[in-house]
Amino acid sequence: MELCPSPVQSCTIRLSVRGRIPARCTLHAWSTRRHCCPVGRTSAELYDPARGTWTMTGVPSDSRLGHTATLLPNGEVLVVGGGGNTGFLSSAELYNPTTETWTTAGAMSTAREVHTATLLANGGVLIAGGTPDLLVSLSSTELYDSTIGTWMGTGPLNTGRYSHAATLLPSGQVLIAGGYDSGGSVISSAELYDPARETWTATGLLNTARYNHTMTLLPYGKVLVVGGSGNGDLSSAELYDPANGKWTTTGTLAKPHKSHTATLLPTGKVLIAGDSGSSGFASKCELYDPTAELWTATGALNTSRGSHTATLLRNGKVLVAGGFNTSGGWLSSGELYDPATEMWTATGELITARSGHTATLLPNGKVLVAGGYNGSGLSSVELYDPGAGKWTVTRALASAHRYHTATLLPNGEVLVAGDRNGFFPSAELYDVGLGFDASWRPQIATVTSPLTLGSSLAITGSGFRGVSGGSSGNSQDSPADYPVVQLRSLESAQTIFLSCTNWSTNSFASAPVNSFPPGYALATVFVNGIPSTSSVVNVSVPIPNAPNLTDTKTLSNGSFQFAFTNSVGAIFGVLTTTNVAWPLTNWTALGGVTEISPGQFQFTDPQATNNPQSFYLIRSP
């Protein structure tokens, strides 16, 4: 074996492999609808989890719908654009949960709605595309600098679009795909935004133009697009590989899906549930395995539905609630999906049937369902308790909201903003009613951010030591006054509790953080069950090194497998070819590499026996 590093952090490993696999393989590695909507309302309400109540909070300046709401690293919420009483909006507003007030945050150069808003790794917010009149698609993009509170123009899109999808990649770039153009045509183009250069570049075309699709960032860095509408409702799915900038079809779903949900499970698989396609509402669900890049049927919903919510619970199960179907109308039923059995079971029914609602996982593990529609707008609110499997009515919103945004704030409160049900300005906060004394609440002062996967999360603050059961006089009770720290992904709601290596009244240090999706997350300290105000943490992927090959072998079924070590949490994809002289555009993407243990990576090529000679290339996005 010969290892030849180069100045660009690439290497070539020559292997002699005996058996049914070719005499050599080479590995390189380097890092490197159109639609019409009713007028919105100037409405926002806040749910306070300490008291179980909604309270009116400061009044936003503009009514709006079709807007975006983005939680900033400092805990404030940026609400941008949308349609309002005076037409389409260029205005932006900031909600401050400490003062419970709204302030204007300047204005974009162009009014827009049904745009995308992406929180960048540097804390800025990228606004892309949208429409100012439901006729024209915008190519302009704008940046909000949250550190100084100003807007600035950035490079334009190559193709104007609205109703598209956007995803922040582990590299810090932003991928957008699909949508509508100004002519009302569905778009197949995709583009990448580079924050360092502030430019957009065209990347590979979708194989099928689409809108109303879901876009999911997979654990190994690829992006899965599922269903939606284009030339009819779609059953196709595609994978985007940042390593080569290409889209490849990845199997076909059993039926078309739109208005479905796509939930990234802790296993790395993606659950597709529900549908409201032209063939009717569906109960059939499907599961995508990103390692095998295959779809398989999984347990069917007990009740077909679309326009529902799907919430990943802390125990790894998925709660589906409400929605609509043509036979039952608005639905009150709820169901739980268990990834271990791949089965759905009925759980408690909502007290009020609804669609167009929001579902928010609270820090205490309960799920808050707010507002919605069942023939008229709803102000009712319900809480789901996973332990009891029941819904209970909690304090109602002051006014009805539907198709609104709901943002979980760092202090555990939930901010509801905007709707399609009226014209009156309002704002409310909700408190879930934990009933603790505020003086017992732990306080976070500093937290590691960015947090590189494979490293430790360090937190400083106060009140990290609680009351220990071991002090009650029972010698069998071990101390239980240590803090429990939770990390929750803002993108997928995936939640983990971190193991502790060292802690005191004022500090906490975790074991290395692994197997967690990159992007923004909320870090929360719990002491005696009382949560701190959360801090926003940017979870990043480490820069990989030249791989250290540790094993190659031919398996009994003829597949070829190799293993290597690298930075913990790094993301890799594998390309292959039978002719190493071919340009990379002609290489075939095989899929992602599995991190079988921290820093230990493995890849298996089941198609190796089809070729007399194969070359492999490992790439990090």
Summary of the structure (lengths in Angstrom):
residues: 621
radius of gyration: 24.8
end to end distance: 26.0
largest distance: 75.9
contacts: 2312
relative contact order: 0.13
helix: 2%
strand: 45%
